[in-house]
Amino acid sequence: MHIVSTEIQDYAENYTSFESKILTELREKTFAERDDKSMLSGFYQGRLLAMFSKMIQPKRILEIGTYMGYSAMCLAEGLTENGEIITLDVNEEFNKTAKSFWAKSAHADKIKSFVGNALEIIPTLDKTFDLVFIDADKPSYLNYYNLVFPKLRIGGIVIADNILWSGKVWKPKTTARKLTRTRKACTNLIKKFRRMSASAMFCWQCATV
Ligand SMILES: C[S@@+](CC[C@H](N)C(=O)[O-])C[C@H]1O[C@@H](n2cnc3c(N)ncnc32)[C@H](O)[C@@H]1O
């Protein structure tokens, strides 16, 4: 299900600023060659991530879910001069492809990647983050959020990809276990975000951890 109609999507894309050549190359190659291409943040989302990052001007970003490395390059656009983005993925093959594209980008020295289960890697990261992008397996979203929250700087921002799960969260309940688990994970995160998103509350919460 598409929450936004194709017409609106096309219009928005037509009037959105351009991405770099290397991003286009990676996006087009992924779409031409891979069955799992829907995992890649598209052009519009990529520009939105880049815009958020440029507004926040983070020193350090954590990304959970690298895939082909597309969103990591978009987010890297907003990093400060000595900033870094750390991106995590369980899949070694994805990491190799991502690295080969980062190497050709303007942000190669700012992107650091780790291969492994993010739930195990995050607790080992002794760092503070200004921006976190959660874009991995949905049932673990709340766990990721709970793990990264103590590592967020006061006023830090968490962006979670597609927590409305393309509209499936408000579809009638089913008995399918995976569907129920994922729906619950998204809904719990939405409830948590609702409590956190007022900026005063958010800062206060960060200050207390
Ligand atoms: C939707 S894709 C990420 C897309 C990427 N952020 C982008 O926009 O181009 C989700 C990724 O999460 C990874 N993933 C799933 N479970 C994970 C886990 N437990 N730890 C780390 N990565 C995981 C998958 O291998 C997959 O590459």
The ligand as an SDF file (V2000), in Angstrom:
LIG
                    3D

 27 29  0  0  0  0  0  0  0  0999 V2000
   15.7380   -1.2350    4.8210 C   0  0  0  0  0  0  0  0  0  0  0  0
   17.3850   -1.8220    4.7320 S   0  0  0  0  0  0  0  0  0  0  0  0
   18.3440   -0.3750    5.0380 C   0  0  0  0  0  0  0  0  0  0  0  0
   18.2650    0.5920    3.8970 C   0  0  0  0  0  0  0  0  0  0  0  0
   19.2520    1.7280    3.9650 C   0  0  0  0  0  0  0  0  0  0  0  0
   19.1740    2.4400    5.2130 N   0  0  0  0  0  0  0  0  0  0  0  0
   18.9400    2.6910    2.8460 C   0  0  0  0  0  0  0  0  0  0  0  0
   18.0390    3.4940    3.0160 O   0  0  0  0  0  0  0  0  0  0  0  0
   19.5450    2.6330    1.7830 O   0  0  0  0  0  0  0  0  0  0  0  0
   17.4830   -2.7230    6.2340 C   0  0  0  0  0  0  0  0  0  0  0  0
   18.8480   -3.3090    6.5120 C   0  0  0  0  0  0  0  0  0  0  0  0
   18.8590   -3.7400    7.8820 O   0  0  0  0  0  0  0  0  0  0  0  0
   19.7280   -4.8470    7.9720 C   0  0  0  0  0  0  0  0  0  0  0  0
   19.4270   -5.5430    9.2350 N   0  0  0  0  0  0  0  0  0  0  0  0
   18.3600   -6.3130    9.5350 C   0  0  0  0  0  0  0  0  0  0  0  0
   18.4400   -6.7660   10.7930 N   0  0  0  0  0  0  0  0  0  0  0  0
   19.6000   -6.2640   11.3140 C   0  0  0  0  0  0  0  0  0  0  0  0
   20.2420   -6.3770   12.5730 C   0  0  0  0  0  0  0  0  0  0  0  0
   19.7210   -7.0920   13.5780 N   0  0  0  0  0  0  0  0  0  0  0  0
   21.4150   -5.7310   12.7590 N   0  0  0  0  0  0  0  0  0  0  0  0
   21.9680   -4.9920   11.7450 C   0  0  0  0  0  0  0  0  0  0  0  0
   21.3910   -4.8550   10.5430 N   0  0  0  0  0  0  0  0  0  0  0  0
   20.2290   -5.4890   10.3100 C   0  0  0  0  0  0  0  0  0  0  0  0
   19.4350   -5.6460    6.7090 C   0  0  0  0  0  0  0  0  0  0  0  0
   20.5230   -6.4940    6.3760 O   0  0  0  0  0  0  0  0  0  0  0  0
   19.2020   -4.5480    5.6740 C   0  0  0  0  0  0  0  0  0  0  0  0
   20.3470   -4.2770    4.9180 O   0  0  0  0  0  0  0  0  0  0  0  0
  1  2  1  0
  2  3  1  0
  2 10  1  0
  3  4  1  0
  4  5  1  0
  5  6  1  0
  5  7  1  0
  7  8  2  0
  7  9  1  0
 10 11  1  0
 11 12  1  0
 11 26  1  0
 12 13  1  0
 13 14  1  0
 13 24  1  0
 14 15  1  0
 14 23  1  0
 15 16  2  0
 16 17  1  0
 17 18  1  0
 17 23  2  0
 18 19  1  0
 18 20  2  0
 20 21  1  0
 21 22  2  0
 22 23  1  0
 24 25  1  0
 24 26  1  0
 26 27  1  0
M  CHG  2   2   1   9  -1
M  END
$$$$
